[in-house]
Amino acid sequence: MRISKKCQAVQGSITLAIDAKAKQLKAEGKDVVSFGAGEPDFQTPQYIVDGAIKALNEGKTKYTAAAGTPELRKAICEYTKRNIGTEYEFTQVVVSNGAKQAILNALQAILNPGDEVIIFSPYWVSYPEMVKMADGVPIFVETIEKDSFRIDFDALNKAINEKTVAIILNTPSNPTGAVVPECDVRKIAQIAKEHDLMIISDEIYDALLYDGEKHFSITQIDEDTKERTILINGMSKAFAMTGWRIGYSISNKEIAKMIANYQSHATSNPNTIAQHATLCAITNENTDFEKMFNEFDRRRKYMVETINNIKGLSVHMPKGAFYAMVSIEGTIGKKYNGKVINGSMDFAENLLEATLTAVVPGVAFGADKHIRLSYATSMENIEKGLSRIKDFAEGLE
Ligand SMILES: *Cc1c(COP(=O)(O)O)cnc(C)c1O
C-alpha cells in the first residue's frame, strides 16, 4: 500500500476509540452520559438561522471570493475592533471552513520543512498534527496545574533555537480553561520580537471568560506584534455554530494573500449560506449569548465544587471556555477489577465500561494525569455523570 510518510506521521484522534465505544453503547440503548462534547449544547440562535434562510431564498447559493465575501470580511473587521480593539483592513481577513482550517492555512503559509513551532501543553488536540501536516516540527513547552497552567518562561526560552519560527498561543485554553494574563501575553510578544517569531493566536473562546476576567489579545500590544501575529477566531463556540463551519484568520497583508491563494486551490470559499448567516450573526446583537454564558458559568461552579469533593480527583477553577481539566493523579496506581490505572486512557476506558460515562483522556492533549470534562452538557447530565465518576473513583482499590 502506498501511503505518504507525512500522513503516516499524523496521529489518528486518540479520543476516537472512546468516542466510538460511547456511541456504540448509546446505540445499544444504554444510558450513556458523555462529557466529551467540544461544542455548545445550545441551538444556533434563531436570528442567525433566519439569516441563512433569507440568504437561501434570495438565491445566495453561488461561489464567493475564495477568502469570503468582502461584505463579511469588512463586518469581521468591525466586529474585531469592537471586541478586542485591534483595527484591520478587510484584505487581511480570510474566512475559512472553521477556525480549524484557518489554523492549518496559517501554518501552511509560514512553515518550511523542519521549521519548529512551539506549543504549550496541555494543548488543543489538533495543533501538533497540523504542524506536522504543514511539514513543521511541534515543540512542546509544558505548563502545569500547580502553577495554574501559567507559562514557564524559562522553559519557553530554552525551547527556542534557530529553527523556531512560531509560537501558538490559545487563550482562553482548550483543554485547561486557563486564561493567559496580560503580563504573560506581553512577555510572549517581547520574546517573539527578540527572536523574530510569528505568533498564531487562537482566540476562539474570547467571549467565554468568567469571574470578571477580561480577554487581552496579543494583537493589541503594538504594530510590530500585530504584524507578526495571525489572529484566529470563529463562530463555533460563542455563537453555537459548530456545524456551519465558519472561522477566519486575520494577518498581515502578504500572509493573508498567501492564505487566500492556498485556500483557493484547496477548498475555494467556505459555504456561501453560512457566510451570510455569519454576517447576520455578527452585525446583530446575539440575544441568546447571555443565557448560554450564565448557564455555562453555573455548571462550571457546580462541576468544580463537586469534583473537588471526590477522593482522588481535583480540579482548578477554569476561567474560560467550557472545559474542566481534572487531575486523576490520586487514582494512578489503583485498580479497577484487578486492572491497574496507569494513565488517563486506562481511567477513561474503565470508567466508561464500569459506569457508562465518557470523558476525554488527557493523553490526547499531552496531559496523561488528567481527564477533560466538558460542561457544554445539561445540568442533569452533569449531576448524573459526576455521581457515577465519584462512585468509580472512590471504589478503586
Ligand atoms: C473548537 C476549537 C477550534 C476550531 O473550531 P472550528 O469549529 O473549526 O471553528 C479551534 N481551536 C480551539 C482551541 C477549539 O477548541
The ligand as an SDF file (V2000), in Angstrom:
LIG
                    3D

 15 15  0  0  0  0  0  0  0  0999 V2000
  -13.2050   24.2970   18.6440 C   0  0  0  0  0  0  0  0  0  0  0  0
  -11.8130   24.8250   18.5180 C   0  0  0  0  0  0  0  0  0  0  0  0
  -11.2820   25.2500   17.2730 C   0  0  0  0  0  0  0  0  0  0  0  0
  -11.9250   25.0400   15.9370 C   0  0  0  0  0  0  0  0  0  0  0  0
  -13.2090   25.3180   15.8230 O   0  0  0  0  0  0  0  0  0  0  0  0
  -13.9410   25.3540   14.4200 P   0  0  0  0  0  0  0  0  0  0  0  0
  -15.2020   24.6240   14.6710 O   0  0  0  0  0  0  0  0  0  0  0  0
  -13.0780   24.6930   13.3990 O   0  0  0  0  0  0  0  0  0  0  0  0
  -14.1470   26.7920   14.1210 O   0  0  0  0  0  0  0  0  0  0  0  0
  -10.0330   25.8240   17.2530 C   0  0  0  0  0  0  0  0  0  0  0  0
   -9.3040   25.9590   18.3700 N   0  0  0  0  0  0  0  0  0  0  0  0
   -9.7620   25.5360   19.5670 C   0  0  0  0  0  0  0  0  0  0  0  0
   -8.8970   25.7200   20.7570 C   0  0  0  0  0  0  0  0  0  0  0  0
  -11.0250   24.9440   19.6790 C   0  0  0  0  0  0  0  0  0  0  0  0
  -11.4430   24.4940   20.8630 O   0  0  0  0  0  0  0  0  0  0  0  0
  1  2  1  0
  2  3  1  0
  2 14  2  0
  3  4  1  0
  3 10  2  0
  4  5  1  0
  5  6  1  0
  6  7  2  0
  6  8  1  0
  6  9  1  0
 10 11  1  0
 11 12  2  0
 12 13  1  0
 12 14  1  0
 14 15  1  0
M  END
$$$$
